[in-house]
Structure formats: C-alpha cells, structure tokens
Amino acid sequence: MLLILSACSLFEDTNLVDIKEIDGPCSIVLVGGSTVRSKGNIKISKRTQAITYRDEEGKLWSLFKDDYTSYSCQ
C-alpha cells in the first residue's frame, strides 16, 4: 500500500498528471465578454487547457480553450 501511495506522489512530482486543481472561488471570462464564477475549486487539463468547475447548484461544467479567454482565482 505504501508503494502505491509513493508512486502517486511520484507522478505528481514528475508532471505526469494532466490535471491541475486551483483553489477557488474563480472567475472565468468567456470569449463573448461575460463572466462565470465557480463557487469552489476549478480543475484545468494541462494538455487541453479545458476548465472543469461546479456551479452553485453543484452541476459540473466544462469549458474548452476556445470558450474562455482567461481565469483568475482567489
């Protein structure tokens, strides 16, 4: 069991894990200029730059790189 846990941290340390989690809440500026806000953390795929977040009702949403221009988290 200890070996498995060590291997998991090894993957994170060597950037083999594709997903980066950022503490929220976060504001995401969409291409059209409007802003969406996550109540909690967001997850970003390092490979595709897709952002996944949950709204106030707990629904899961994904935005792809063509959908947003920037994001900022507090």
Secondary structure as UniProt FT lines:
FT   HELIX           2..13
FT   TURN            14..15
FT   STRAND          19..22
FT   STRAND          26..30
FT   TURN            31..32
FT   STRAND          35..38
FT   STRAND          42..45
FT   TURN            46..48
FT   STRAND          51..54
FT   TURN            56..57
FT   STRAND          60..63
FT   TURN            65..67
FT   STRAND          68..73
//
